[in-house]
C-alpha cells in the first residue's frame, strides 16, 4: 500500500515555522535547566551575569539608545 498525503505549500511552511519555533523553545529550556545560577550578588554571580549579558548582546537581543528621543520611544513602546 502506498499512502501519500498532498499538502499545500502554505501548510508545509506553517508546519516548518512551528517546528522551528518549538526547536528554539526546547533549546532555550534545555539551556535554562542545565544552567546553575550562583548566589545573587557574589563575585561569581557578577561574572556569570556579565557573560550572559555579553552573549545576549552578541545574539542581537540588546537595544541601543543614542539620544533622549530614542529613550522616550523605547519607554513608550514597553
Rosetta silent file (secondary structure, phi, psi, omega in degrees, C-alpha in Angstrom):
SEQUENCE: XXXXXXXXXXXXXXXXXXXXXXXXXXXXXXXXXXXXXXXXXXXXXXXXXXXXXXXXXXXXXXXXXXXXXXXXXXXXXX
SCORE:     score description
SCORE:     0.000 S_00000001
   1 L     0.000  129.879  178.843    0.000    0.000    0.000 S_00000001
   2 L  -108.824  108.808 -179.345    1.315    3.356   -0.978 S_00000001
   3 L  -104.496  123.208  179.708   -0.104    6.087    1.234 S_00000001
   4 L  -131.759  140.655  177.686    0.582    9.660    0.187 S_00000001
   5 L  -118.790  131.329  179.757   -0.805   12.892    1.545 S_00000001
   6 L  -100.891  125.934  177.376   -0.842   16.049   -0.516 S_00000001
   7 L  -125.034  154.787  179.977   -0.475   19.328    1.375 S_00000001
   8 L   -76.417  161.846  179.402   -0.293   22.864    0.137 S_00000001
   9 H   -62.621  -39.024 -179.480    2.922   24.854    0.206 S_00000001
  10 H   -64.507  -42.448  178.142    1.445   27.270    2.759 S_00000001
  11 H   -62.626  -42.987  178.634    0.530   24.413    5.121 S_00000001
  12 H   -62.425  -43.072  178.220    4.014   22.974    4.805 S_00000001
  13 H   -64.444  -39.333  177.542    5.591   26.370    5.543 S_00000001
  14 H   -62.481  -45.242  178.731    3.332   26.805    8.583 S_00000001
  15 H   -61.904  -43.974 -179.721    4.332   23.393    9.919 S_00000001
  16 H   -66.575  -37.953  176.487    8.021   24.120    9.366 S_00000001
  17 H   -62.257  -45.339  179.109    7.719   27.538   11.069 S_00000001
  18 H   -63.739  -41.218  178.612    6.058   25.965   14.091 S_00000001
  19 H   -62.875  -40.450  178.176    8.676   23.224   14.208 S_00000001
  20 H   -63.649  -44.539  178.560   11.448   25.832   14.080 S_00000001
  21 H   -63.018  -43.456  178.943    9.869   27.825   16.931 S_00000001
  22 H   -63.635  -39.831  178.418    9.400   24.693   19.023 S_00000001
  23 H   -61.466  -44.339  179.029   13.001   23.654   18.418 S_00000001
  24 H   -64.884  -40.897  179.419   14.250   27.054   19.598 S_00000001
  25 H   -64.695  -42.361  178.618   11.988   26.962   22.665 S_00000001
  26 H   -64.133  -41.516  178.316   13.164   23.468   23.618 S_00000001
  27 H   -62.145  -42.704  178.390   16.794   24.531   23.186 S_00000001
  28 H   -62.287  -43.993 -179.980   16.184   27.586   25.417 S_00000001
  29 H   -64.143  -42.046  178.193   14.505   25.430   28.066 S_00000001
  30 H   -61.545  -41.419  178.423   17.358   22.914   27.990 S_00000001
  31 H   -63.347  -42.228 -179.164   19.892   25.715   28.459 S_00000001
  32 H   -67.319  -36.701 -179.432   17.918   27.133   31.390 S_00000001
  33 H   -67.995  -41.721 -176.642   17.564   23.730   33.061 S_00000001
  34 H   -81.223  -13.657 -178.595   21.270   22.924   32.829 S_00000001
  35 L   -82.173  131.464  178.935   22.318   26.427   33.855 S_00000001
  36 L  -112.359  121.605 -178.843   23.076   26.895   37.550 S_00000001
  37 L   -86.692  125.763  177.043   22.849   30.438   38.869 S_00000001
  38 L   -66.834  167.696  179.078   25.445   31.331   41.530 S_00000001
  39 L   -56.903  131.950 -176.015   24.347   33.119   44.726 S_00000001
  40 L   -57.858  131.833  175.131   22.971   36.564   43.858 S_00000001
  41 L    88.364   -9.493  179.330   25.437   39.426   44.309 S_00000001
  42 L   -74.302  163.995  178.033   28.538   37.272   44.748 S_00000001
  43 H   -59.125  -40.058  178.777   31.649   37.885   42.640 S_00000001
  44 H   -64.160  -38.899  178.995   30.964   34.655   40.768 S_00000001
  45 H   -61.986  -42.193 -179.855   27.384   35.817   40.103 S_00000001
  46 H   -62.474  -41.332  177.589   28.640   39.100   38.589 S_00000001
  47 H   -63.853  -44.922  179.306   30.972   37.205   36.238 S_00000001
  48 H   -61.883  -44.507 -179.482   28.167   34.819   35.312 S_00000001
  49 H   -64.472  -43.351  178.066   25.720   37.703   34.763 S_00000001
  50 H   -62.061  -41.953  179.585   28.192   39.657   32.619 S_00000001
  51 H   -62.680  -41.610  177.630   28.866   36.578   30.468 S_00000001
  52 H   -64.451  -41.083 -179.436   25.110   36.088   29.925 S_00000001
  53 H   -64.636  -44.607  179.487   24.655   39.771   29.044 S_00000001
  54 H   -62.698  -40.824  178.064   27.513   39.734   26.535 S_00000001
  55 H   -61.478  -43.801  179.386   26.088   36.564   24.955 S_00000001
  56 H   -62.911  -41.206  179.168   22.661   38.211   24.626 S_00000001
  57 H   -64.238  -43.171  178.749   24.173   41.325   23.044 S_00000001
  58 H   -63.321  -31.011  178.415   26.124   39.218   20.534 S_00000001
  59 L   -80.029   -0.289  177.549   22.901   37.423   19.633 S_00000001
  60 L    83.144   19.854 -178.263   21.341   40.796   18.818 S_00000001
  61 L   -90.382   -2.240 -178.858   18.963   40.869   21.783 S_00000001
  62 L   -85.902  166.622  177.747   20.209   44.215   23.071 S_00000001
  63 L  -123.757  128.559  177.977   18.767   47.669   22.412 S_00000001
  64 L   -99.442  126.453  178.591   20.925   50.657   21.527 S_00000001
  65 L  -120.495  117.674 -172.839   19.631   54.051   22.642 S_00000001
  66 L  -100.655  -18.567 -178.554   21.612   57.010   21.305 S_00000001
  67 L  -155.916  178.194 -175.670   19.602   60.024   22.473 S_00000001
  68 H   -64.332  -38.052 -179.965   16.639   61.210   24.547 S_00000001
  69 H   -61.140  -44.763  178.216   14.150   60.852   21.701 S_00000001
  70 H   -65.610  -34.810  177.410   15.074   57.188   21.256 S_00000001
  71 H   -64.726  -44.915  177.968   14.858   56.713   25.027 S_00000001
  72 H   -61.259  -43.776  178.658   11.353   58.213   25.084 S_00000001
  73 H   -62.669  -40.425  179.679   10.290   55.982   22.166 S_00000001
  74 H   -59.560  -48.773 -178.436   11.743   52.938   23.912 S_00000001
  75 H   -72.170  -27.132  178.290    9.737   53.541   27.087 S_00000001
  76 H   -68.800  -30.316 -176.096    6.618   54.458   25.112 S_00000001
  77 L   -94.756    6.379  179.413    6.713   51.049   23.389 S_00000001
  78 L   -73.394    0.000    0.000    7.186   48.918   26.513 S_00000001
